[in-house]
């Protein structure tokens, strides 16, 4: 598998020296209609138990995201980065025991939004998708360099981004690496699915499926974008567990000879 980066000529790192990363949430408002995704990094969970159901409390507490606690809550409920809100139309309980809860009915909507982060998007499609028609150039990442590309880009971020880029100590010009910052890297193909998960008596995700879905919602997009065949790199900047969100819509990294020697096929 090769990855293809469709871009403006000035951002082709094989002929130039600028690698551009964008903030995830910026793509909710980008001017280009074909690229804008107003729900980027969000997910909606709709719970509808109209006919009653019995659930293990572990599952019920996970589905309701700790906004409502049922039965034995001694087992920690997984926490997810980002924000969420809950709208409750109704929750009717028949009974609650230590390890199970029986619902008469429930109708609840949960809106989740992941943390903003810097991302780099490319395509697995060797034919330029229509949504990229405005771009006049492209470059490639070979299969054996996909992981290395992410690692090297994270290193460049630490070396070139300054504290001032995050509104800290504007007078201090040191790089993030000098102050012990780190970058958490994730990368994988985008999955194209509906951003609304309907949980009913007949459609119950497993504990593991639900966790994977919410933890990785930045890697889901609706099917209208599927021709892009996107492969996404996500970079989260942190210091001793504290996450620092992007302060700019875009950052430009100076690659010099870096990509020609380390990334080119």
N, C-alpha and C positions, 0 to 999 in steps of 0.2 A: 504494500500500500504506500502510495505517495500522497503528500499533502500539498495542496495548491493554494497559494495566497494571491488572490486577485486584488489589485490595488492601483493607486495612482503611481506613475513612474517614479516620483520622488521618494516613494516608500518601498522601492524594490531594493532589498539589501544586497543583491548580487551586483547591482550597477551603482548603488549609492551607499550611504552609511547611516541611514535613519530607520530604526524600527519603531513603529508607533503602536502603543497599547491604548485601549479605550476603557473607560469606566463602565461597568455593567449597566448601571442605572441610566447612564447617558443615552443608551439605545432605546429608552422609553420615549425619548423626545427628539431624537435625531431628525433633521429636516427631510432627509431622503425617505419618501413614502415606502419604497420597496424594502428598505432596511429597518425602518422603525418598528419596534415591538413594544407596544405600550404596557404590556404585562410582563416584560422581561424580568426574570428572577422572582416571580410570584407564583402562588398556587392556592387554589380554593378547594376546601374539603366540605362536602355537603353530606351530613348524616341524616338519614331518613329511616327510622324504625317505625313504620306505621302499623305493623301487625304484631309487635312484641318480639323480643329476642332475649336469650340468655347469653351473656358474655363473661369470660374470665375477667376479674377486676384488672388484671395486668393489661389486657387488651383495651378495656373500656377507658382506663386512665390514660393510655397512650392516645387513643382516638380523640379524647376530649382535651388533650394537651395541658393537663393539670388545672384547667379552669374550673373543673368539677372533679372532686375526688370521691372514689367509690371504694368501700371495704378496706382491705389491707393495703395501705399505702407505704409500707415500710420498704418495699423494693423501689429503688430510685427510678424515676421516669426519665427516659432520655431527653436531653435538652438540645435544642437546635438554635444555631445562631440566627439572628434576624428578629423581626417583630411579627406579632400576630394579633388579630382581634377576633372576637366571637360574637355572633348574633344568635340568640336562643329564641326560637318561636315557642317551643315547648319541650319539656323533659318530664315524662311521667314514669315513676319507678314503681314496680310491683314490690320488689324486696331487694335488699342488699345483704349479702353474707360476706364472710372474710375473703373468699376467693372467687365469688361470682356475683353478678348483678343482673336482675331481670328487669328489662324495660317493658312497660306497657306501650309506650311510644316515645319518639324523640324526633325533633326536627331542628337541626342546628347547622349553621354555616360558619366555617372558620376560614379567615383570610390570612395567608402567610406571605411574608416578604423577606427574602434572603438579604444578607449583608451585601453592600456594594463592594466591589473588588475590581482590580484591573484584569482585563481579559485580552486574549489574542485569538482571533477567529480565523480559521482557514477552511478549506473545503477538500473533501475526498473525491470531488467530481472533476475529472480532467477536462470536461467541457464547461466553459464559463456559464453559470446560471444566469437567467434573464435579469434577476435582481441585481447582478453585478455589472450590468451592461454599461454603466457609467465609468467603469475602471478601464484604463488603457494599457495595463501591464500585469504581469504575474511572475511569481517565482515559486520554487518547489522545495520541499523538505523530503528527503529520501526516507524510506521506511526505517533504516537502521539509525537514523538521527532524530527520530521523533522525540524520544525521551531526552536526549542530549540537548535538543533545542530548548526545551523547557527549563532544564537545569542551568544552562548558560544564560538564558534570558533572566532568570531569577538572580543570578550572580551580577549581571549588569545593573539590575534594579538596585541592588544593595550598594554597588560601587558608585553609581551615578546620581541616585536620588539623595536629596539633602533633607535635613530636619526642617528647613524652611518650606519644603514642598508640602509639609503637613502642618504648617502654621505653628511649628515649635521653634522657639529661640531663633527668630529670623536673622539675628546678627551672627549666628554660629553657622559656619559653612561646611561642617563635617558631613561626610556621607553616612548613610544608614549603617553600613558595615562597621564604621568606626565606633558606633555607639551600641553595638551588639544586637542590632535588629536581625530578624530572620524573615524568610519568605516561604510560605507553605504553597507547594505546587500541586495542582490537580489537573489532569488532562484526559479527555476521552471524547468519543463521538457523541453528538447530540442525539437524543431520542425524540422523535416527533409524535407527541401524544396530546390529547386534550388536557388542558391545564386545570380541569375540574375533576376531582375524584368523588364519585358518588358511592357512599358506603350505605348499603342496605342489607336486609336479611339475606338476599341472594347474591350479594357482591361484597364479600368481606376480605380485604387484603390480609395477609398474614402479618404477624408482628414484625418480621424481618423486612417484608416488602414495604410496609408503611414507613419504617425507619429509613430505608434506602431511598424511597421516593422523596421524603421531606428533606433529608440530609443533602440530596443531590439535585434539588429542583432548579438550580442554575444550569443544569445540563438537559433541560426539557424545553421544547418549543412546539408550538402548534403546527399541524400538518401543512398549513399554507406555505411554510418555509422549507419543506422537505427537499425541494430541488437543490437547495444550497448544499445538502450533504455535509453539514458543518462538523468540524472537529475543533474543539475549544480547549484552550489553555486558560487556567484561572490562577491568579497570583494573589495571595492574601499576606499582607505585611503585618508582622506582629513583633512584640517585644515582651518576653516572659509571659506569654499567654494573653496579653492585651492586644487587641486587633486595632489597626489604624486604617481608617477608611480613606478612599481617594478624595483628594481636595480639588482635583482638576479633571476635566472630561477626558483629556488625552495626555499622555506623556510620550516624549520622543527619546529614545535611547540611541547613543552613538555606538555603532557596531564596528566601525573601521574595517580591519581585516578579519574580524572575528568569525563572521558567517561564511565567508569565502573558504576559510581553512577548516572550519569545524562542522558546517551544516550542509554545504553544497553536495549534491549527488556525486 
